[in-house]
Amino acid sequence: MAFDVVLIPATEGDAPMLARLLQLYAYDFSEFMQLDVGDDGCFTGGTPLASCWSEPWRHAYAIRADTQLAGFCILDERSRLTGATTTCDVAEFFVMRRYRRHGVGLRAAHLAFDRFRRPWEVRQTHTNIAAIEFWRHAIGRYTSGAFTETVIDDARWHGPVQSFG
């Protein structure tokens, strides 16, 4: 099944919807990280959303497949590893399970890369094997294989980082 995939810039008014999607994202991540829900049944901790409305280098997008909400991404015009403002970073990327393996994530990733024509860094935690495989494939298709991968294991990050652009 082929979907028409678009990235829609999110506004501060979209914060409640994104916060709910972040709960699903945290649930997925709980398989790889020590994340628990609070007594209210919600995952707690820092939210990457607040800075999307206050920092001009941080951009949130809703991912839509046809007309349905299918996920979100947060893109930073700044390297998380070095702070360089000439490099973009995929800060967060989530596609709901119903839309996985149908090309939605691949198309959304390519649309994200098209938003900012400059070097990119894409990081995955070392325990998230499915994400590592997805990003290698998505970046490989986008760059025709012209990317590098470095494994970082220090205070900045723990896992592979693909760089291109």
C-alpha positions, 0 to 999 in steps of 0.5 A: 500500500502506497501512501502520500506522505507529507511533513506539516510544520507544527505550531505551538497549538499542535503541542498537545497532539505532539505530546500524545505522540511522544507518549507512544514514542516513549512507549516504543523506546521503553523496550530499549531504555529504562523508561517507566510510566508514573502513577498516572500511566504516563511516561515522565521526563523532559520533553523536547517540545518546549524548545521547538517554540522557543529556539529558532533552530529547532523544528517540529513536524507532523508526519501525515500519510494520506490525510492521517496523522502517522507520526512526527519528527523534530529536526535541529539546525545544530549538531548534537555532537559538536554544536555546529550550526552548519550541520542538521540533526534528526533529534526525534523521529517517530512513525506509528506502527500501522505505517511502518514497512509501507514506505512512510518513514522512508519518505518522511526521512527524505522529505526531512533531509530535503528541508535543509540542504546541508550536512546531516547527522542521524543518531541511533541508540546502540540498543535500537537495532531496528532504527539502526537498520532503518536509518542505514537504509533510508540514508543509503537510498537518499545518498546512493550510499554516500554516507559515513557511519561512526560509532560513538561511545562517550558522554555525547552519545552511545551508538552509531551516527550516520553523516552525509551531505 
